[in-house]
């Protein structure tokens, strides 16, 4: 099962139809995704959508063909004090991430984006984390952002410098209590990652 977020509402890729209050079920092969997204955004009674296909191994691949994909890399970065690096952009707390450039490896992109968006240096990848998916609209078209996440660590204790031209107004190291508070004003895929 995979979850793709439209705002905070999930599109669940599954092999079974299940009736549930607030859920709409569609066949993956027949669905017009842009219509479903508009319905999800317009209706408070729809809390989730299930796209159903009989072959579990093909679910994600078939779904990703429905809209253009934008690949990104990002980091859940820990410092020596065990705090997590957050950014504040568009009125929400987020983790640093960004688009993978041509001829760039995923890990290389993730490190570059964290450095550019926060000013943090000396990053080392510890392990890959779950890949997240969310749908956004750019220039009137829906797209799927596929973000490859990595747990990273650093001993950097210098000044953080949020990348203002990317709309980032803050970059902060947050401990457990402040992380919990920040997640109240974050995205569903970031809450799932933390």
C-alpha positions as YAML, in Angstrom:
chain: A
units: angstrom
residues:
- id: 1
  name: UNK
  ca: [0.00, 0.00, 0.00]
- id: 2
  name: UNK
  ca: [1.24, 3.48, -0.89]
- id: 3
  name: UNK
  ca: [-0.05, 6.89, 0.20]
- id: 4
  name: UNK
  ca: [0.15, 9.95, -1.99]
- id: 5
  name: UNK
  ca: [-0.91, 13.19, -0.35]
- id: 6
  name: UNK
  ca: [-3.06, 15.94, -1.81]
- id: 7
  name: UNK
  ca: [-2.61, 18.53, 0.92]
- id: 8
  name: UNK
  ca: [-3.27, 16.46, 4.05]
- id: 9
  name: UNK
  ca: [-5.67, 14.04, 2.36]
- id: 10
  name: UNK
  ca: [-4.28, 10.70, 1.21]
- id: 11
  name: UNK
  ca: [-4.77, 8.86, -2.03]
- id: 12
  name: UNK
  ca: [-4.25, 5.22, -1.09]
- id: 13
  name: UNK
  ca: [-3.11, 2.71, -3.69]
- id: 14
  name: UNK
  ca: [-4.59, -0.67, -2.85]
- id: 15
  name: UNK
  ca: [-5.81, -3.98, -4.26]
- id: 16
  name: UNK
  ca: [-9.15, -4.05, -2.42]
- id: 17
  name: UNK
  ca: [-12.33, -2.00, -2.42]
- id: 18
  name: UNK
  ca: [-13.33, -1.05, 1.11]
- id: 19
  name: UNK
  ca: [-16.39, 1.00, 1.95]
- id: 20
  name: UNK
  ca: [-15.78, 3.54, 4.69]
- id: 21
  name: UNK
  ca: [-17.27, 6.90, 5.60]
- id: 22
  name: UNK
  ca: [-15.36, 9.71, 3.90]
- id: 23
  name: UNK
  ca: [-13.65, 7.36, 1.43]
- id: 24
  name: UNK
  ca: [-14.15, 7.29, -2.33]
- id: 25
  name: UNK
  ca: [-13.00, 4.25, -4.33]
- id: 26
  name: UNK
  ca: [-11.97, 4.32, -7.99]
- id: 27
  name: UNK
  ca: [-10.42, 1.83, -10.37]
- id: 28
  name: UNK
  ca: [-6.87, 2.95, -11.08]
- id: 29
  name: UNK
  ca: [-7.06, 2.05, -14.78]
- id: 30
  name: UNK
  ca: [-10.14, 4.21, -15.38]
- id: 31
  name: UNK
  ca: [-9.66, 7.15, -13.06]
- id: 32
  name: UNK
  ca: [-9.18, 10.71, -14.32]
- id: 33
  name: UNK
  ca: [-6.84, 11.86, -11.60]
- id: 34
  name: UNK
  ca: [-7.25, 15.61, -12.12]
- id: 35
  name: UNK
  ca: [-11.02, 15.29, -11.50]
- id: 36
  name: UNK
  ca: [-10.46, 13.25, -8.35]
- id: 37
  name: UNK
  ca: [-7.97, 15.84, -7.03]
- id: 38
  name: UNK
  ca: [-10.44, 18.66, -7.68]
- id: 39
  name: UNK
  ca: [-13.17, 16.71, -5.83]
- id: 40
  name: UNK
  ca: [-10.83, 16.07, -2.89]
- id: 41
  name: UNK
  ca: [-9.94, 19.76, -2.66]
- id: 42
  name: UNK
  ca: [-13.56, 20.92, -3.00]
- id: 43
  name: UNK
  ca: [-15.25, 18.49, -0.59]
- id: 44
  name: UNK
  ca: [-14.75, 18.37, 3.15]
- id: 45
  name: UNK
  ca: [-16.74, 15.10, 3.25]
- id: 46
  name: UNK
  ca: [-14.03, 13.26, 1.26]
- id: 47
  name: UNK
  ca: [-11.25, 12.41, 3.71]
- id: 48
  name: UNK
  ca: [-9.39, 9.90, 1.51]
- id: 49
  name: UNK
  ca: [-9.45, 8.27, -1.91]
- id: 50
  name: UNK
  ca: [-8.57, 4.69, -2.77]
- id: 51
  name: UNK
  ca: [-7.32, 3.79, -6.23]
- id: 52
  name: UNK
  ca: [-7.72, 0.07, -6.75]
- id: 53
  name: UNK
  ca: [-5.81, -2.26, -9.07]
- id: 54
  name: UNK
  ca: [-5.61, -6.05, -8.91]
- id: 55
  name: UNK
  ca: [-1.81, -6.27, -9.22]
- id: 56
  name: UNK
  ca: [-0.06, -4.90, -6.14]
- id: 57
  name: UNK
  ca: [3.36, -4.83, -7.84]
- id: 58
  name: UNK
  ca: [2.03, -2.54, -10.59]
- id: 59
  name: UNK
  ca: [0.06, -0.12, -8.39]
- id: 60
  name: UNK
  ca: [2.71, 2.57, -7.95]
- id: 61
  name: UNK
  ca: [4.11, 2.30, -11.47]
- id: 62
  name: UNK
  ca: [0.66, 2.70, -13.05]
- id: 63
  name: UNK
  ca: [-0.21, 5.58, -10.73]
- id: 64
  name: UNK
  ca: [3.01, 7.49, -11.48]
- id: 65
  name: UNK
  ca: [2.13, 7.41, -15.20]
- id: 66
  name: UNK
  ca: [-1.05, 9.42, -14.52]
- id: 67
  name: UNK
  ca: [0.76, 12.76, -14.04]
- id: 68
  name: UNK
  ca: [4.20, 14.26, -14.73]
- id: 69
  name: UNK
  ca: [6.72, 13.36, -12.01]
- id: 70
  name: UNK
  ca: [9.17, 15.72, -10.31]
- id: 71
  name: UNK
  ca: [11.96, 13.92, -8.44]
- id: 72
  name: UNK
  ca: [13.48, 15.47, -5.33]
- id: 73
  name: UNK
  ca: [15.94, 14.59, -2.61]
- id: 74
  name: UNK
  ca: [15.90, 15.68, 0.99]
- id: 75
  name: UNK
  ca: [17.18, 15.08, 4.47]
- id: 76
  name: UNK
  ca: [16.06, 14.42, 8.00]
- id: 77
  name: UNK
  ca: [19.24, 15.85, 9.51]
- id: 78
  name: UNK
  ca: [20.42, 15.31, 13.09]
- id: 79
  name: UNK
  ca: [23.12, 17.34, 14.80]
- id: 80
  name: UNK
  ca: [25.40, 16.17, 17.63]
- id: 81
  name: UNK
  ca: [22.73, 17.14, 20.20]
- id: 82
  name: UNK
  ca: [20.13, 14.89, 18.54]
- id: 83
  name: UNK
  ca: [18.08, 17.84, 17.25]
- id: 84
  name: UNK
  ca: [16.42, 17.75, 13.81]
- id: 85
  name: UNK
  ca: [16.94, 20.44, 11.17]
- id: 86
  name: UNK
  ca: [13.68, 22.09, 10.04]
- id: 87
  name: UNK
  ca: [12.88, 24.87, 7.60]
- id: 88
  name: UNK
  ca: [9.87, 27.21, 7.63]
- id: 89
  name: UNK
  ca: [8.44, 27.89, 4.16]
- id: 90
  name: UNK
  ca: [5.00, 28.97, 2.95]
- id: 91
  name: UNK
  ca: [3.69, 29.16, 6.50]
- id: 92
  name: UNK
  ca: [4.60, 25.52, 7.36]
- id: 93
  name: UNK
  ca: [7.44, 23.64, 8.99]
- id: 94
  name: UNK
  ca: [9.15, 21.30, 6.57]
- id: 95
  name: UNK
  ca: [12.35, 19.35, 6.06]
- id: 96
  name: UNK
  ca: [14.90, 20.62, 3.52]
- id: 97
  name: UNK
  ca: [14.51, 19.10, 0.07]
- id: 98
  name: UNK
  ca: [14.62, 20.02, -3.57]
- id: 99
  name: UNK
  ca: [14.56, 18.99, -7.18]
- id: 100
  name: UNK
  ca: [17.17, 16.60, -8.53]
- id: 101
  name: UNK
  ca: [19.09, 18.22, -11.37]
- id: 102
  name: UNK
  ca: [20.02, 16.49, -14.64]
- id: 103
  name: UNK
  ca: [22.97, 14.09, -14.36]
- id: 104
  name: UNK
  ca: [22.87, 14.37, -10.56]
- id: 105
  name: UNK
  ca: [22.62, 11.37, -8.24]
- id: 106
  name: UNK
  ca: [19.80, 11.20, -5.69]
- id: 107
  name: UNK
  ca: [22.12, 11.25, -2.64]
- id: 108
  name: UNK
  ca: [24.19, 14.07, -4.15]
- id: 109
  name: UNK
  ca: [21.01, 16.11, -4.77]
- id: 110
  name: UNK
  ca: [19.72, 15.51, -1.24]
- id: 111
  name: UNK
  ca: [22.96, 16.76, 0.33]
- id: 112
  name: UNK
  ca: [23.18, 19.75, -2.05]
- id: 113
  name: UNK
  ca: [19.58, 20.79, -1.33]
- id: 114
  name: UNK
  ca: [20.00, 20.59, 2.45]
- id: 115
  name: UNK
  ca: [23.18, 22.69, 2.20]
- id: 116
  name: UNK
  ca: [21.56, 25.29, -0.11]
- id: 117
  name: UNK
  ca: [18.35, 25.63, 1.89]
- id: 118
  name: UNK
  ca: [19.95, 25.84, 5.36]
- id: 119
  name: UNK
  ca: [23.67, 26.61, 5.10]
- id: 120
  name: UNK
  ca: [24.55, 23.41, 6.99]
- id: 121
  name: UNK
  ca: [27.83, 21.74, 6.01]
- id: 122
  name: UNK
  ca: [29.60, 18.44, 6.69]
- id: 123
  name: UNK
  ca: [26.56, 16.27, 5.97]
- id: 124
  name: UNK
  ca: [26.88, 12.50, 5.96]
- id: 125
  name: UNK
  ca: [24.12, 10.12, 4.90]
- id: 126
  name: UNK
  ca: [23.34, 7.52, 7.55]
- id: 127
  name: UNK
  ca: [20.60, 5.58, 5.73]
- id: 128
  name: UNK
  ca: [17.77, 5.96, 3.22]
- id: 129
  name: UNK
  ca: [14.30, 6.67, 4.60]
- id: 130
  name: UNK
  ca: [10.84, 6.14, 3.14]
- id: 131
  name: UNK
  ca: [10.12, 7.80, -0.21]
- id: 132
  name: UNK
  ca: [7.18, 10.21, -0.03]
- id: 133
  name: UNK
  ca: [4.71, 11.28, -2.71]
- id: 134
  name: UNK
  ca: [2.53, 14.35, -2.91]
- id: 135
  name: UNK
  ca: [0.57, 16.10, -5.62]
- id: 136
  name: UNK
  ca: [0.97, 19.81, -6.25]
- id: 137
  name: UNK
  ca: [-0.16, 22.26, -8.89]
- id: 138
  name: UNK
  ca: [2.30, 24.37, -10.88]
- id: 139
  name: UNK
  ca: [1.43, 26.57, -13.86]
- id: 140
  name: UNK
  ca: [-2.11, 25.16, -13.91]
- id: 141
  name: UNK
  ca: [-0.97, 21.49, -14.07]
- id: 142
  name: UNK
  ca: [-0.97, 18.82, -11.42]
- id: 143
  name: UNK
  ca: [2.31, 16.99, -10.83]
- id: 144
  name: UNK
  ca: [3.52, 14.26, -8.50]
- id: 145
  name: UNK
  ca: [6.56, 15.08, -6.38]
- id: 146
  name: UNK
  ca: [8.54, 11.94, -5.58]
- id: 147
  name: UNK
  ca: [10.92, 12.74, -2.71]
- id: 148
  name: UNK
  ca: [13.76, 10.40, -1.79]
- id: 149
  name: UNK
  ca: [14.62, 11.02, 1.85]
- id: 150
  name: UNK
  ca: [17.79, 10.25, 3.75]
- id: 151
  name: UNK
  ca: [18.66, 10.33, 7.41]
- id: 152
  name: UNK
  ca: [21.75, 12.50, 7.72]
- id: 153
  name: UNK
  ca: [24.05, 13.64, 10.48]
- id: 154
  name: UNK
  ca: [26.39, 16.58, 10.89]
- id: 155
  name: UNK
  ca: [28.63, 18.14, 13.51]
- id: 156
  name: UNK
  ca: [28.00, 21.60, 12.02]
- id: 157
  name: UNK
  ca: [27.30, 24.15, 14.74]
- id: 158
  name: UNK
  ca: [27.62, 27.36, 12.73]
- id: 159
  name: UNK
  ca: [25.04, 29.90, 11.71]
- id: 160
  name: UNK
  ca: [22.01, 28.60, 9.80]
- id: 161
  name: UNK
  ca: [21.14, 30.58, 6.68]
- id: 162
  name: UNK
  ca: [17.66, 29.97, 5.26]
- id: 163
  name: UNK
  ca: [17.51, 30.27, 1.47]
- id: 164
  name: UNK
  ca: [15.29, 33.36, 1.16]
- id: 165
  name: UNK
  ca: [14.95, 33.17, -2.65]
- id: 166
  name: UNK
  ca: [13.25, 29.76, -2.15]
- id: 167
  name: UNK
  ca: [10.76, 31.33, 0.27]
- id: 168
  name: UNK
  ca: [12.44, 29.83, 3.35]
- id: 169
  name: UNK
  ca: [12.17, 32.31, 6.23]
- id: 170
  name: UNK
  ca: [13.66, 30.15, 9.01]
- id: 171
  name: UNK
  ca: [16.06, 27.24, 9.44]
- id: 172
  name: UNK
  ca: [16.19, 25.80, 12.98]
- id: 173
  name: UNK
  ca: [17.44, 22.85, 14.98]
- id: 174
  name: UNK
  ca: [14.47, 21.52, 16.97]
- id: 175
  name: UNK
  ca: [14.53, 19.18, 19.96]
- id: 176
  name: UNK
  ca: [11.78, 16.66, 20.74]
- id: 177
  name: UNK
  ca: [9.25, 19.12, 22.28]
- id: 178
  name: UNK
  ca: [9.69, 21.76, 19.58]
- id: 179
  name: UNK
  ca: [9.60, 19.09, 16.84]
- id: 180
  name: UNK
  ca: [6.25, 17.86, 18.18]
- id: 181
  name: UNK
  ca: [4.92, 21.43, 18.16]
- id: 182
  name: UNK
  ca: [6.28, 22.12, 14.63]
- id: 183
  name: UNK
  ca: [4.60, 18.97, 13.29]
- id: 184
  name: UNK
  ca: [1.22, 20.43, 14.26]
- id: 185
  name: UNK
  ca: [1.87, 22.97, 11.47]
- id: 186
  name: UNK
  ca: [3.51, 20.74, 8.88]
- id: 187
  name: UNK
  ca: [2.60, 18.42, 6.02]
- id: 188
  name: UNK
  ca: [1.14, 14.92, 6.38]
- id: 189
  name: UNK
  ca: [4.07, 13.30, 4.56]
- id: 190
  name: UNK
  ca: [6.56, 15.05, 6.90]
- id: 191
  name: UNK
  ca: [4.61, 13.92, 9.98]
- id: 192
  name: UNK
  ca: [4.73, 10.36, 8.62]
- id: 193
  name: UNK
  ca: [8.49, 10.64, 8.05]
- id: 194
  name: UNK
  ca: [9.23, 11.91, 11.57]
...
